[in-house]
């Protein structure tokens, strides 16, 4: 499958919200490893905010259908400041991955790997020195994806996000 990667634009808001809703509903019907369904995350308001900030990116099929979504920015929570990262880097030198998801109709087709490849390219173009992220402790598919890709798993850390009781996350780093 041929995919294109681009930053979401304002006119993509409804489709991006729909893509995240499809992902959340699929997780609810199967196994909600990241707990997006139980936490109602991300909300339509969060998706719209990411688009306005220029942080949401889309993996699009040749037909223009959203196959995957990912948020890329330099925003971290407090736990990132205390982690034993491989390299010291300023916030501008770190690209942080949030809310990476694959639309249910495109699971098992390499979309997640495509999103990670595209993320690395964005980081390189921005002059970043490293890519970092966290994934919920129970999210084994994501943990396997990042480990296979070559990210270093820094182990389980206590990470606090607003409006959630989830606080055990694995931190990952990919040094460029």
N, C-alpha and C positions, 0 to 999 in steps of 0.2 A: 504494500500500500504506500502510495506517495503522499507525504504530508508536508504542509507548509507551516511555518512558525512565524507568528507576528504578535505585536502588542495589540491588545483589545482596544477598541475605540468605543466612543459613547453609543454608537448605533448597534454595538454588539451586546449591550447590557442585557436585554431580555433573553437572548439566546445563551449567553454565558450563565445567567441565573438559572435558566432551564437545564443547562448541562450539569451544573452543580446539583440541582434538585433531582435529576435522573440518577446521579451518582449516589446521593444520599438515600433515595428510595431503593436503589439496588442493594446498597449496604444493609438497609433495614430488612430486606427480603432474604438476604444471604447471611454473610458473616460480617458484622460491622467492626472490623479490625481497628480502624482509627477512631471509632466511636463518633463519627460525624452525625449519624442518625440520632443517637441518644443525646448528643449535645446540641442538635439542630445547628450544625456548623458546616459550612458558612451560611450566614443569613443572606437574603437578597440585598439588604442594605450594605453588608460587608462587600459583596461582589461589586455593587455599584461604586462603592468607595474605592475599591482597588482599581477599577477602571478609570475613575476620575484622577486618581493619583498616578496613573500610568504604570501600575505594578502588575496588572493581570496580562498574561500571555496565553495565546491559543495555539493548539495544534489543530490544523484544519485539513480535511480531506480535499481531494481535487475538486469535489462538488461543493466545497465550502461548509460542510458539516463540521461542527466542533467534535473532535475526537478526544481531546485532552485539554486540560487547563493547569496553569501553574502561576503562582504569585512569586515575583522576584523583586527584592528590594534590599535595603541595608538594615532593616529593623530587627532588633533582637530583644529578648526579655532578659531579666537580671541574671538568670542562670548561665547565660552565654559568657558573661563577664568573668565568672569564676571557674570556667572549665579549663582543663589542661590541653589547650589546642596545640597543634604541632608547630604553628608559627604565630608570632605576634603580628597583628594587623590592625590598622585603623578601621573604623566602621566603613569608610568609603572603599577600602580594599577587600571587604568581605561581601560577597553576594549571598543573601539568605533566601532559602527556598521555603515557601509556605503553600499549603493547600494544593499539592499536586494531586490531580485526579484524572482518571480515564473514564470516558463515557461508556456505559455498559455495552453498547453495541460494538465497541472497539476493543474490548478486553482480549488479551492474548494475541494481539497483533503488533506488538512492539511499540505501542504508543508511549508507555512510561519510559522506556529506554530512549526514544526519540526526544521526549521532553527533557531528560537528563542531558543528552547530547547538546540540545539547544541551549540549555541552561549554562553549560560549560562554555559554549561559544559566546553567550551574552557576557559572562564573567570576564572572559578574555578580552572582548571588545571594550569593556568598561575599565580595563586595566586592573582588575581585581587580582589578588594574590591567592585567594582561597574561596571555596564555596562551603557553606555550613547549613545545617538543618537539624531539626529534631523530628522524631516520629514516636508515637505512643508505644509504650512497651509491648503491648499486645499485637501491634501491627507487623506481624512477621513477613507478609509479602513485601512491604516497603523496606523493612530491615534487610531482607535478602537482596532486593534490587540494589540498594545502595552499597552493600558489601560486595556483591558481584561486580559492580561497576568500578570499585576501587576506593570507595570512601572508607575512611577509618572510623570504626565504631568506638566512641569514647566511653561506652557503657551507659548504664542507667543513671540518670540525674533527676533530682527534684526540680521541676520546671513549673512555674505558676503562670497560668493564663487567667485573665478575668472571665467571670461567668462560667467557670467549669470546676468540677471537683477532680478532674484528671490532673495528676501531677507527676507521674513517673514516665519519663521520656528518655529515649536513647539519643545522644548527640552524635552527629556525623560530620566529618570534614573531608574535603577533597582539595588538596593543595595543588595549585596550578604551576 
